[in-house]
Amino acid sequence: MSQVNIKSGGIVSFITKVPWMLFIIGFLLVSEYLQITLQGTVGYAFVTVAVVVLFIEMFKSGDVSPIIFLLDQFWAIVTVILATGLMTYLYFVTGKEPTFFHWIGFAIILADALLNPFNSFRTALRNFDVPG
């Protein structure tokens, strides 16, 4: 009897293993650390990156194993905590008002934390042929 081993590698494997929402937090932290204003081209680049990351995270949340689902939820909670900490730091410590781009980034992080469990659950129901 022959045995067939299928290895899923490449880009899809890489995409599913990386917590992409941390790039949004990293972008905001780097811009704050380097004193780069998010107005103009940098802000629009940030919004573009954030939307692309949201789509990647939505792609990741379909057809996942229970362990991957729990890891995805862990990273979603961590990014919400980090984003809340960053917004709190900006307002209370540095005295800066968060800009429109900060709020967009925070909204995308919250959307990821709220929508991806629903997408995973919907996909699981579809896989079990549950009508609805």
ChimeraX commands (.cxc) that place a marker at each C-alpha (Angstrom):
marker #1 position 0.00,0.00,0.00 radius 0.5
marker #1 position 1.42,3.35,-0.97 radius 0.5
marker #1 position 1.11,6.40,1.19 radius 0.5
marker #1 position 0.61,9.89,-0.10 radius 0.5
marker #1 position 1.86,12.80,1.98 radius 0.5
marker #1 position 0.56,16.22,1.15 radius 0.5
marker #1 position 2.52,19.14,2.49 radius 0.5
marker #1 position 0.83,22.48,2.36 radius 0.5
marker #1 position 3.62,24.96,2.21 radius 0.5
marker #1 position 4.35,28.18,0.53 radius 0.5
marker #1 position 2.59,31.43,0.83 radius 0.5
marker #1 position -0.74,30.18,2.19 radius 0.5
marker #1 position 1.02,28.46,5.07 radius 0.5
marker #1 position 2.96,31.64,5.80 radius 0.5
marker #1 position -0.20,33.78,5.66 radius 0.5
marker #1 position -2.04,31.59,8.15 radius 0.5
marker #1 position 0.76,31.60,10.72 radius 0.5
marker #1 position 1.43,35.34,11.01 radius 0.5
marker #1 position -0.67,37.57,13.30 radius 0.5
marker #1 position -1.14,40.32,10.71 radius 0.5
marker #1 position -2.93,42.79,12.97 radius 0.5
marker #1 position 0.36,43.33,14.80 radius 0.5
marker #1 position 1.60,45.11,11.66 radius 0.5
marker #1 position -1.05,47.79,12.20 radius 0.5
marker #1 position 0.07,48.24,15.81 radius 0.5
marker #1 position 3.70,48.26,14.64 radius 0.5
marker #1 position 2.94,50.90,12.00 radius 0.5
marker #1 position 1.34,53.14,14.62 radius 0.5
marker #1 position 4.17,52.59,17.11 radius 0.5
marker #1 position 6.88,53.29,14.53 radius 0.5
marker #1 position 5.12,56.44,13.34 radius 0.5
marker #1 position 4.82,57.63,16.95 radius 0.5
marker #1 position 8.40,56.76,17.83 radius 0.5
marker #1 position 9.85,58.42,14.72 radius 0.5
marker #1 position 7.48,61.42,15.10 radius 0.5
marker #1 position 5.98,60.81,11.65 radius 0.5
marker #1 position 2.62,62.47,11.23 radius 0.5
marker #1 position -0.13,60.32,9.77 radius 0.5
marker #1 position -1.44,63.14,7.61 radius 0.5
marker #1 position -1.34,62.90,3.84 radius 0.5
marker #1 position 0.37,60.05,2.01 radius 0.5
marker #1 position 1.57,58.22,5.12 radius 0.5
marker #1 position -1.95,58.14,6.55 radius 0.5
marker #1 position -3.46,56.89,3.31 radius 0.5
marker #1 position -0.76,54.23,3.06 radius 0.5
marker #1 position -1.63,53.21,6.62 radius 0.5
marker #1 position -5.34,52.90,5.78 radius 0.5
marker #1 position -4.49,50.84,2.69 radius 0.5
marker #1 position -2.24,48.50,4.69 radius 0.5
marker #1 position -4.89,48.19,7.41 radius 0.5
marker #1 position -7.64,47.26,4.95 radius 0.5
marker #1 position -5.39,44.71,3.22 radius 0.5
marker #1 position -4.51,43.22,6.62 radius 0.5
marker #1 position -8.22,43.01,7.50 radius 0.5
marker #1 position -8.89,41.07,4.28 radius 0.5
marker #1 position -5.95,38.74,5.00 radius 0.5
marker #1 position -7.28,38.10,8.50 radius 0.5
marker #1 position -10.77,37.40,7.12 radius 0.5
marker #1 position -9.20,34.93,4.66 radius 0.5
marker #1 position -7.34,33.28,7.53 radius 0.5
marker #1 position -10.45,32.84,9.66 radius 0.5
marker #1 position -12.14,30.45,7.23 radius 0.5
marker #1 position -11.60,26.67,7.52 radius 0.5
marker #1 position -9.40,26.67,10.61 radius 0.5
marker #1 position -8.63,24.02,13.16 radius 0.5
marker #1 position -9.59,24.56,16.82 radius 0.5
marker #1 position -5.99,25.34,17.81 radius 0.5
marker #1 position -5.56,27.88,15.00 radius 0.5
marker #1 position -8.91,29.41,15.95 radius 0.5
marker #1 position -7.80,29.82,19.57 radius 0.5
marker #1 position -4.46,31.31,18.50 radius 0.5
marker #1 position -6.28,33.71,16.19 radius 0.5
marker #1 position -8.54,34.77,19.06 radius 0.5
marker #1 position -5.55,35.17,21.36 radius 0.5
marker #1 position -3.83,37.50,18.90 radius 0.5
marker #1 position -7.08,39.42,18.32 radius 0.5
marker #1 position -7.39,40.06,22.06 radius 0.5
marker #1 position -3.71,41.01,22.33 radius 0.5
marker #1 position -4.02,43.52,19.47 radius 0.5
marker #1 position -7.15,45.07,21.00 radius 0.5
marker #1 position -5.27,45.45,24.31 radius 0.5
marker #1 position -2.22,46.94,22.57 radius 0.5
marker #1 position -4.33,49.34,20.50 radius 0.5
marker #1 position -6.24,50.46,23.58 radius 0.5
marker #1 position -2.96,50.96,25.43 radius 0.5
marker #1 position -1.55,52.98,22.53 radius 0.5
marker #1 position -4.63,55.21,22.32 radius 0.5
marker #1 position -4.55,55.71,26.10 radius 0.5
marker #1 position -0.84,56.52,25.99 radius 0.5
marker #1 position -1.35,59.04,23.18 radius 0.5
marker #1 position -4.14,60.84,24.98 radius 0.5
marker #1 position -3.12,60.74,28.64 radius 0.5
marker #1 position 0.68,60.59,28.58 radius 0.5
marker #1 position 1.72,62.57,25.52 radius 0.5
marker #1 position -1.35,64.83,25.52 radius 0.5
marker #1 position -1.97,64.26,21.80 radius 0.5
marker #1 position -5.41,63.85,20.37 radius 0.5
marker #1 position -5.67,60.61,18.39 radius 0.5
marker #1 position -6.11,61.45,14.72 radius 0.5
marker #1 position -8.62,60.13,12.24 radius 0.5
marker #1 position -6.05,57.55,11.13 radius 0.5
marker #1 position -5.56,56.29,14.69 radius 0.5
marker #1 position -9.32,55.79,14.99 radius 0.5
marker #1 position -9.48,53.99,11.63 radius 0.5
marker #1 position -6.70,51.64,12.74 radius 0.5
marker #1 position -8.46,50.99,16.03 radius 0.5
marker #1 position -11.77,50.36,14.24 radius 0.5
marker #1 position -10.13,47.84,11.90 radius 0.5
marker #1 position -8.54,46.04,14.85 radius 0.5
marker #1 position -11.94,45.88,16.59 radius 0.5
marker #1 position -13.60,44.70,13.37 radius 0.5
marker #1 position -11.04,41.89,13.15 radius 0.5
marker #1 position -11.66,40.84,16.75 radius 0.5
marker #1 position -15.45,40.85,16.28 radius 0.5
marker #1 position -15.94,39.56,12.72 radius 0.5
marker #1 position -13.41,36.76,12.46 radius 0.5
marker #1 position -15.05,34.50,15.08 radius 0.5
marker #1 position -18.33,34.86,13.20 radius 0.5
marker #1 position -16.62,33.97,9.94 radius 0.5
marker #1 position -14.98,30.91,11.51 radius 0.5
marker #1 position -18.28,29.82,13.04 radius 0.5
marker #1 position -20.13,30.32,9.74 radius 0.5
marker #1 position -17.52,28.26,7.92 radius 0.5
marker #1 position -17.74,25.48,10.52 radius 0.5
marker #1 position -21.52,25.37,10.17 radius 0.5
marker #1 position -21.18,25.17,6.39 radius 0.5
marker #1 position -18.67,22.32,6.72 radius 0.5
marker #1 position -21.11,20.40,8.94 radius 0.5
marker #1 position -23.98,21.07,6.47 radius 0.5
marker #1 position -26.07,22.94,9.01 radius 0.5
marker #1 position -28.81,24.87,7.19 radius 0.5
marker #1 position -29.25,28.54,7.82 radius 0.5
marker link #1:1,2 radius 0.2
marker link #1:2,3 radius 0.2
marker link #1:3,4 radius 0.2
marker link #1:4,5 radius 0.2
marker link #1:5,6 radius 0.2
marker link #1:6,7 radius 0.2
marker link #1:7,8 radius 0.2
marker link #1:8,9 radius 0.2
marker link #1:9,10 radius 0.2
marker link #1:10,11 radius 0.2
marker link #1:11,12 radius 0.2
marker link #1:12,13 radius 0.2
marker link #1:13,14 radius 0.2
marker link #1:14,15 radius 0.2
marker link #1:15,16 radius 0.2
marker link #1:16,17 radius 0.2
marker link #1:17,18 radius 0.2
marker link #1:18,19 radius 0.2
marker link #1:19,20 radius 0.2
marker link #1:20,21 radius 0.2
marker link #1:21,22 radius 0.2
marker link #1:22,23 radius 0.2
marker link #1:23,24 radius 0.2
marker link #1:24,25 radius 0.2
marker link #1:25,26 radius 0.2
marker link #1:26,27 radius 0.2
marker link #1:27,28 radius 0.2
marker link #1:28,29 radius 0.2
marker link #1:29,30 radius 0.2
marker link #1:30,31 radius 0.2
marker link #1:31,32 radius 0.2
marker link #1:32,33 radius 0.2
marker link #1:33,34 radius 0.2
marker link #1:34,35 radius 0.2
marker link #1:35,36 radius 0.2
marker link #1:36,37 radius 0.2
marker link #1:37,38 radius 0.2
marker link #1:38,39 radius 0.2
marker link #1:39,40 radius 0.2
marker link #1:40,41 radius 0.2
marker link #1:41,42 radius 0.2
marker link #1:42,43 radius 0.2
marker link #1:43,44 radius 0.2
marker link #1:44,45 radius 0.2
marker link #1:45,46 radius 0.2
marker link #1:46,47 radius 0.2
marker link #1:47,48 radius 0.2
marker link #1:48,49 radius 0.2
marker link #1:49,50 radius 0.2
marker link #1:50,51 radius 0.2
marker link #1:51,52 radius 0.2
marker link #1:52,53 radius 0.2
marker link #1:53,54 radius 0.2
marker link #1:54,55 radius 0.2
marker link #1:55,56 radius 0.2
marker link #1:56,57 radius 0.2
marker link #1:57,58 radius 0.2
marker link #1:58,59 radius 0.2
marker link #1:59,60 radius 0.2
marker link #1:60,61 radius 0.2
marker link #1:61,62 radius 0.2
marker link #1:62,63 radius 0.2
marker link #1:63,64 radius 0.2
marker link #1:64,65 radius 0.2
marker link #1:65,66 radius 0.2
marker link #1:66,67 radius 0.2
marker link #1:67,68 radius 0.2
marker link #1:68,69 radius 0.2
marker link #1:69,70 radius 0.2
marker link #1:70,71 radius 0.2
marker link #1:71,72 radius 0.2
marker link #1:72,73 radius 0.2
marker link #1:73,74 radius 0.2
marker link #1:74,75 radius 0.2
marker link #1:75,76 radius 0.2
marker link #1:76,77 radius 0.2
marker link #1:77,78 radius 0.2
marker link #1:78,79 radius 0.2
marker link #1:79,80 radius 0.2
marker link #1:80,81 radius 0.2
marker link #1:81,82 radius 0.2
marker link #1:82,83 radius 0.2
marker link #1:83,84 radius 0.2
marker link #1:84,85 radius 0.2
marker link #1:85,86 radius 0.2
marker link #1:86,87 radius 0.2
marker link #1:87,88 radius 0.2
marker link #1:88,89 radius 0.2
marker link #1:89,90 radius 0.2
marker link #1:90,91 radius 0.2
marker link #1:91,92 radius 0.2
marker link #1:92,93 radius 0.2
marker link #1:93,94 radius 0.2
marker link #1:94,95 radius 0.2
marker link #1:95,96 radius 0.2
marker link #1:96,97 radius 0.2
marker link #1:97,98 radius 0.2
marker link #1:98,99 radius 0.2
marker link #1:99,100 radius 0.2
marker link #1:100,101 radius 0.2
marker link #1:101,102 radius 0.2
marker link #1:102,103 radius 0.2
marker link #1:103,104 radius 0.2
marker link #1:104,105 radius 0.2
marker link #1:105,106 radius 0.2
marker link #1:106,107 radius 0.2
marker link #1:107,108 radius 0.2
marker link #1:108,109 radius 0.2
marker link #1:109,110 radius 0.2
marker link #1:110,111 radius 0.2
marker link #1:111,112 radius 0.2
marker link #1:112,113 radius 0.2
marker link #1:113,114 radius 0.2
marker link #1:114,115 radius 0.2
marker link #1:115,116 radius 0.2
marker link #1:116,117 radius 0.2
marker link #1:117,118 radius 0.2
marker link #1:118,119 radius 0.2
marker link #1:119,120 radius 0.2
marker link #1:120,121 radius 0.2
marker link #1:121,122 radius 0.2
marker link #1:122,123 radius 0.2
marker link #1:123,124 radius 0.2
marker link #1:124,125 radius 0.2
marker link #1:125,126 radius 0.2
marker link #1:126,127 radius 0.2
marker link #1:127,128 radius 0.2
marker link #1:128,129 radius 0.2
marker link #1:129,130 radius 0.2
marker link #1:130,131 radius 0.2
marker link #1:131,132 radius 0.2
view
